[in-house]
Amino acid sequence: MPKGGRKGGHKGRARQYTSPEEIDAQLQAEKQKEEEEQEEGGEGATGDPKKEKKSLDSDESDEDDEDYQQKRKGVEGLIDIENPNRVIQTTKKVTQLDLDGPKELSRREREEIEKQKAKERYMKMHLAGKTEQAKADLARLAIIRKQREEAARKKEEERKAKDEAAMAGKRLQSLSLNK
C-alpha cells in the first residue's frame, strides 16, 4: 500500500486504445443508422443537411433559406433553446446587401461626432466674441494694450526729456566755449 493508506489513482492504470478496425466498424454502424432513419422518415423531413443545402441553392424561395440551420455540435442538437435574446446568424447573399442605405453608427461614434460638432460651434462663438471666455480674453487684451501704450508714451517722454537735457548741456558748453 502507498503512503497515506490510499490505493493508486486512475493515472497509473494501463491505457486502452481503440484499434482502427473498431473505429471503422463504429463509423459504418453510424452510417447504417442514418440511412435507416432516412428511409423511415422520408426524403425531405429528416434528410442530410448537405442535401438540404444543395436544394436550397437551386433558386428556391428565401423562406427555406431562413429555416435551414447548421448542424449543431455536441449536445446543442438535443436541447431546444428558447432564449429570446439569442440572435440567429443568417448569411446574406451579395445581392441582398444594402450598401447604399444609411449606416447606423455606434454609440461611441455618435458621441464622437456630437463632441466635434459642439467644439466647432464653440469655436465659432468664441471667434465671434460671444462666449464668456472670449469676452474675458478681449478685456485682458484691452488692458494689456493700454499698459503698452502708456509704457510707450512714458518711454517717448523720457527720451525727449533726455534729448532736451543733452541739448541744454550742449548749449551751455557751446556758450561757455564762446566766451
DAFENDA-V299073 format. One record per residue. N is the residue number from 0. PHI is phi in radians with two decimals (NA if undefined). Layout:
{{N	PHI} {N	PHI}}
This chain:
{{0	NA} {1	-1.25} {2	-1.07} {3	1.53} {4	1.28} {5	-1.77} {6	-1.47} {7	-1.13} {8	-1.38} {9	-1.28} {10	-1.33} {11	-1.55} {12	-1.27} {13	-1.29} {14	-1.46} {15	-1.97} {16	-1.94} {17	-1.55} {18	-1.40} {19	-1.03} {20	-1.15} {21	-1.13} {22	-1.09} {23	-1.06} {24	-1.13} {25	-1.14} {26	-1.10} {27	-1.13} {28	-1.12} {29	-1.13} {30	-1.11} {31	-1.13} {32	-1.06} {33	-1.10} {34	-1.13} {35	-1.14} {36	-1.12} {37	-1.16} {38	-1.18} {39	-1.28} {40	-1.42} {41	1.70} {42	-1.30} {43	-1.50} {44	-1.19} {45	-2.14} {46	-1.35} {47	-1.19} {48	-1.02} {49	-1.16} {50	-1.17} {51	-1.11} {52	-1.13} {53	-1.10} {54	-1.21} {55	-1.25} {56	-1.24} {57	-1.55} {58	0.88} {59	-1.70} {60	-1.18} {61	-1.27} {62	-1.12} {63	-1.13} {64	-1.13} {65	-1.24} {66	-1.26} {67	-1.20} {68	-2.13} {69	-1.20} {70	-1.12} {71	-1.40} {72	-1.61} {73	1.01} {74	-1.42} {75	-0.99} {76	-1.20} {77	-1.56} {78	-1.82} {79	-1.51} {80	-1.76} {81	-2.06} {82	-1.67} {83	-1.19} {84	-1.53} {85	-1.29} {86	-1.72} {87	-1.51} {88	-1.38} {89	-2.06} {90	-1.56} {91	-1.86} {92	-1.43} {93	-1.09} {94	-1.24} {95	-1.52} {96	-1.19} {97	-1.91} {98	-1.48} {99	-1.44} {100	-1.16} {101	-1.20} {102	-1.51} {103	-1.37} {104	-1.56} {105	-1.33} {106	-1.05} {107	-1.11} {108	-1.11} {109	-1.07} {110	-1.10} {111	-1.13} {112	-1.14} {113	-1.08} {114	-1.11} {115	-1.14} {116	-1.12} {117	-1.11} {118	-1.13} {119	-1.11} {120	-1.05} {121	-1.10} {122	-1.13} {123	-1.09} {124	-1.11} {125	-1.13} {126	-1.17} {127	-1.36} {128	1.44} {129	-1.70} {130	-1.56} {131	-1.09} {132	-1.15} {133	-1.14} {134	-1.09} {135	-1.12} {136	-1.09} {137	-1.12} {138	-1.12} {139	-1.10} {140	-1.13} {141	-1.11} {142	-1.11} {143	-1.11} {144	-1.03} {145	-1.07} {146	-1.08} {147	-1.18} {148	-1.10} {149	-1.10} {150	-1.11} {151	-1.16} {152	-1.10} {153	-1.10} {154	-1.10} {155	-1.11} {156	-1.12} {157	-1.12} {158	-1.14} {159	-1.12} {160	-1.09} {161	-1.15} {162	-1.11} {163	-1.11} {164	-1.14} {165	-1.15} {166	-1.15} {167	-1.12} {168	-1.14} {169	-1.18} {170	-1.11} {171	-1.08} {172	-1.16} {173	-1.19} {174	-1.17} {175	-1.21} {176	-1.32} {177	-1.20} {178	-1.32}}
